[in-house]
Amino acid sequence: MTSPVKGGAAPAPPVPRTRKSVTGTRKTVAVGFLLPALVLLGALVVYPIGFSVYRSFFDKSGTSFAGLDNYVELFTDDTILTAVKNNAIWVVVAPTVATALGLIFAVLTERVRWGTAFKLIVFMPMAISMLAAGIIFRLVYEQDPSRGVANAVVVGVHDTFSDAAGYPKAHPLPVHPLKAGGGGTFVTKEPVRAGTEVLLPLVGVPPAKMPSDALPAKGATAGDGKVTGTAWLDFTPGGGGKPNVIDPEELGLKGLKVEAVKDGKVVATATAGADGTFSLPAAADGAQLRLPESNFKEPYNGVEWLGPSLVTPAIIGSYLWMWAGFAMVLIAAGLASVPRELMEAARVDGATEWQVFRRITVPLLAPVLAVVMVTLMINVLKIFDLVLIIPPGSSQADANVLALQLYRSSFGTDADLGVGSAIAVLLLLLVLPVMLFNIRRMRKETRR
């Protein structure tokens, strides 16, 4: 209990001090600072979205109200349906594979001394623009194996395990002792006899396409009871040669297969050497010699990467080349924060590396993997540059995506801004669920 103050009334209680705002001023000043950003946001984001929605309900000219006709066209036009289908493939395949590759790279490079250098190499494509990457992969997927890296590798592997035809355009002249045998084969006009040299001349092979180790053709040595002969390119560079005569500068058809046929059955086979000579056993006496179709079929020319069936996977491959490094860097950063004690405890308890990876590493990295997946899903919904540049004109319709179709419908030769605006709204509706999922995930992470 307090005693009264002598000589007057009690003193007034102290006035509480009001806390100033962060700006130290009124809210109107804070709004003034935010206003330029709000104006830019409205001008660059809100207004374009609103106008696109508005324009999507009007016809091509923009003067007549079309209702939902533009949206109906999205799901009835074959070109746009192809773009929707391809976008679905992109959204499912590209983010999943890129995230998986990034996870594998991030985990494996932790265990090698040169992991930093490897990460640098994998991440380097991120420094290249989509335009440049498209030009690079247009060359990588070139059909000609002498120019396209992908087909050079495929053809090299194929030819390692299978014999390649050496003379696809070779054929005899009417004066030669050979005639067409049907099915792409050539046969001798007369049966052959043992002890008599057989001549099998052909033309139609450019000298530059001859085997590098082919030798000048020479006459075959007659063998007792054997059918011997020579298969050669009956062409002298510069002219001057005689048909059916082995001239000094004419080369043997190395590797040419020769079959002896009697009564429709192959009784003996032989392969011409570097100088074109071959030898058949006595069973070939009285048979006709046949050059099988395998000598003349077109050589394996690789995979049609940019054809209608493979063009979309091929473009996704170029996207993975660029964005796997992005996924790897983010996942590696998340992996650095994973408690090592949990992994070591699991290993002490007898867990294998696969079990540690599947039951500890991946669950702890789930938030980071979600970030990478969502980011890449939004990115692939807007994919444009690679699809515009990589496919040739014959396959571009098969590789079409919504962003490219939006550009064509809005600015192509037969532009229809109503349809283009409807595609833009469709893209917005496809992106919104992914963005909302990302926002909810970020709020949950903040509350933890």
Secondary structure as the mmCIF struct_conf table of DSSP 4:
data_model
#
loop_
_struct_conf.conf_type_id
_struct_conf.id
_struct_conf.beg_label_comp_id
_struct_conf.beg_label_asym_id
_struct_conf.beg_label_seq_id
_struct_conf.end_label_comp_id
_struct_conf.end_label_asym_id
_struct_conf.end_label_seq_id
HELX_LH_PP_P HELX_LH_PP_P1 THR A 2 VAL A 5
TURN_TY1_P TURN_TY1_P1 LYS A 6 GLY A 7
BEND BEND1 GLY A 8 GLY A 8
HELX_LH_PP_P HELX_LH_PP_P2 ALA A 9 SER A 21
TURN_TY1_P TURN_TY1_P2 VAL A 22 THR A 23
BEND BEND2 GLY A 24 THR A 25
HELX_RH_AL_P HELX_RH_AL_P1 LYS A 27 LEU A 41
HELX_RH_PI_P HELX_RH_PI_P1 GLY A 42 VAL A 46
HELX_RH_AL_P HELX_RH_AL_P2 TYR A 47 ARG A 55
TURN_TY1_P TURN_TY1_P3 SER A 56 PHE A 57
STRN STRN1 PHE A 58 PHE A 58
BEND BEND3 LYS A 60 SER A 64
STRN STRN2 PHE A 65 PHE A 65
TURN_TY1_P TURN_TY1_P4 GLY A 67 LEU A 68
HELX_RH_AL_P HELX_RH_AL_P3 ASP A 69 LEU A 74
TURN_TY1_P TURN_TY1_P5 PHE A 75 THR A 76
HELX_RH_AL_P HELX_RH_AL_P4 ASP A 78 LEU A 108
HELX_RH_3T_P HELX_RH_3T_P1 THR A 109 ARG A 111
BEND BEND4 VAL A 112 VAL A 112
TURN_TY1_P TURN_TY1_P6 ARG A 113 TRP A 114
HELX_RH_AL_P HELX_RH_AL_P5 GLY A 115 PHE A 123
HELX_RH_3T_P HELX_RH_3T_P2 MET A 124 ALA A 127
BEND BEND5 ILE A 128 ILE A 128
HELX_RH_AL_P HELX_RH_AL_P6 MET A 130 VAL A 140
TURN_TY1_P TURN_TY1_P7 TYR A 141 TYR A 141
BEND BEND6 GLN A 143 ASP A 144
TURN_TY1_P TURN_TY1_P8 PRO A 145 ARG A 147
HELX_RH_AL_P HELX_RH_AL_P7 VAL A 149 PHE A 161
BEND BEND7 SER A 162 SER A 162
HELX_LH_PP_P HELX_LH_PP_P3 ASP A 163 ALA A 165
BEND BEND8 GLY A 166 GLY A 166
TURN_TY1_P TURN_TY1_P9 PRO A 168 LYS A 169
STRN STRN3 HIS A 171 HIS A 171
TURN_TY1_P TURN_TY1_P10 PRO A 174 VAL A 175
BEND BEND9 HIS A 176 PRO A 177
STRN STRN4 LEU A 178 GLY A 182
TURN_TY1_P TURN_TY1_P11 GLY A 183 GLY A 184
STRN STRN5 THR A 185 THR A 188
BEND BEND10 LYS A 189 GLU A 190
TURN_TY1_P TURN_TY1_P12 ALA A 194 GLY A 195
BEND BEND11 THR A 196 THR A 196
STRN STRN6 VAL A 198 LEU A 202
STRN STRN7 VAL A 203 VAL A 203
HELX_RH_3T_P HELX_RH_3T_P3 PRO A 207 LYS A 209
BEND BEND12 MET A 210 MET A 210
TURN_TY1_P TURN_TY1_P13 SER A 212 ASP A 213
STRN STRN8 PRO A 216 PRO A 216
HELX_LH_PP_P HELX_LH_PP_P4 GLY A 219 ALA A 222
TURN_TY1_P TURN_TY1_P14 ASP A 224 GLY A 225
STRN STRN9 VAL A 227 LEU A 233
TURN_TY1_P TURN_TY1_P15 PRO A 237 GLY A 238
BEND BEND13 GLY A 239 GLY A 239
TURN_TY1_P TURN_TY1_P16 PRO A 243 ASN A 244
BEND BEND14 VAL A 245 VAL A 245
TURN_TY1_P TURN_TY1_P17 PRO A 248 GLU A 249
HELX_LH_PP_P HELX_LH_PP_P5 GLU A 250 GLU A 250
STRN STRN10 LEU A 251 GLY A 252
TURN_TY1_P TURN_TY1_P18 LYS A 254 GLY A 255
STRN STRN11 LYS A 257 LYS A 262
TURN_TY1_P TURN_TY1_P19 ASP A 263 GLY A 264
STRN STRN12 LYS A 265 THR A 271
TURN_TY1_P TURN_TY1_P20 ALA A 274 ASP A 275
BEND BEND15 GLY A 276 GLY A 276
STRN STRN13 THR A 277 LEU A 280
HELX_RH_3T_P HELX_RH_3T_P4 ALA A 282 ALA A 284
TURN_TY1_P TURN_TY1_P21 ASP A 285 GLY A 286
HELX_LH_PP_P HELX_LH_PP_P6 ALA A 287 ALA A 287
STRN STRN14 GLN A 288 LEU A 291
HELX_RH_3T_P HELX_RH_3T_P5 GLU A 293 ASN A 295
TURN_TY1_P TURN_TY1_P22 PHE A 296 PHE A 296
BEND BEND16 LYS A 297 LYS A 297
HELX_LH_PP_P HELX_LH_PP_P7 GLU A 298 TYR A 300
TURN_TY1_P TURN_TY1_P23 TRP A 305 LEU A 306
BEND BEND17 GLY A 307 GLY A 307
TURN_TY1_P TURN_TY1_P24 PRO A 308 LEU A 310
HELX_RH_AL_P HELX_RH_AL_P8 VAL A 311 ALA A 336
TURN_TY1_P TURN_TY1_P25 SER A 337 SER A 337
BEND BEND18 VAL A 338 VAL A 338
HELX_RH_AL_P HELX_RH_AL_P9 ARG A 340 VAL A 348
TURN_TY1_P TURN_TY1_P26 ASP A 349 GLY A 350
HELX_RH_AL_P HELX_RH_AL_P10 GLU A 353 VAL A 356
HELX_RH_PI_P HELX_RH_PI_P2 PHE A 357 THR A 361
HELX_RH_AL_P HELX_RH_AL_P11 VAL A 362 LEU A 364
TURN_TY1_P TURN_TY1_P27 LEU A 365 LEU A 365
HELX_RH_AL_P HELX_RH_AL_P12 ALA A 366 LEU A 381
TURN_TY1_P TURN_TY1_P28 LYS A 382 LYS A 382
HELX_RH_AL_P HELX_RH_AL_P13 ASP A 385 ILE A 389
BEND BEND19 ILE A 390 PRO A 391
TURN_TY1_P TURN_TY1_P29 GLY A 393 ALA A 399
HELX_RH_AL_P HELX_RH_AL_P14 LEU A 402 PHE A 411
BEND BEND20 GLY A 412 GLY A 412
TURN_TY1_P TURN_TY1_P30 THR A 413 ASP A 414
HELX_RH_AL_P HELX_RH_AL_P15 LEU A 417 ARG A 447
#
